[in-house]
Amino acid sequence: MNHFFLQLLSKLGIIKIKNHSQPPDAKKPSQSVYEISLKSLNDKPLDLSQFKGKKILFVNTASECGYTPQYKGLQKLQDKFKDTLTVIGLPANNFGEQEPGSHTEIQSFCERNYGVTFPLTEKISVVGQDQHPLFQWLSKQELNGWNTKSPTWNFCKYLVSETGELMDFFSAATEPTSDTIINRLK
């Protein structure tokens, strides 16, 4: 059966298939995600290797975006899957200048309005000439093994496996608590 027909049968509920965006011919990444340096909003190192054994959902975030209410769903994911998942928010001002705040303002906004407890990094660039090394890894096939999709807007999501391999990419419009994401976390 061809891929389109299988997807149609799945959407109609006739069959159930696993949603794997990583193609079967994906290559081994040339760099480990755990080697990439990040800093938290309070300017302390955020060592990704501390999350080995858990999935990581990286999300480029912004405080003044139409998708900003997704913070609530991201926190729900963090709470529900806390033993097997870490959500990491990466504030970025690349799209529509929708993250103009300082690190203190971003932290306060997220805690006050959405009860965010998952890690937030310093404000970074997710596209362009000054693209952060993490987003280079997430969006360059030669680094991650298969994916070439860069963020197209705020709240794009990248799921990394317990062993540090990129598993999936979800567009900004994909709600954090959607079945598509939940099924990948099970």
C-alpha angles and dihedrals in degrees: 000000000000123000095249093054092048091050091050092050089049094050090050089053093242094120134012120226130176115250106232114169092178105091119233090242094057114141127230109270115256091221133032117241086223090068093062118103122228134170127214123235088265090058096252122133114266105208108205092198088074086072096057108132093034132081115248124212109200114198128181103221140192132187099217101046131112086240094053091105085069086083085079092055092044089054090049089054091048091051096044097045099029093134095052106024140050119195113208119193117207111194112215134176096202100109120059091332087273095153104056096143130110120249090262092049092049093050093047093046093051095046096043099044104030107016091239113187099160118101119282120194131214114280109281140174115255099185139025136037093325096045110155115249091245092060090044087056093045095049106034118082093207089060104037100030102244121007125095099170116119121191112281094189142352118303100032109155132217120191119208122192128239088264096050100260121135107250107174149351123220124192123238090258092060107101113229092235094046119129088245092064097034091054090054091053095054 
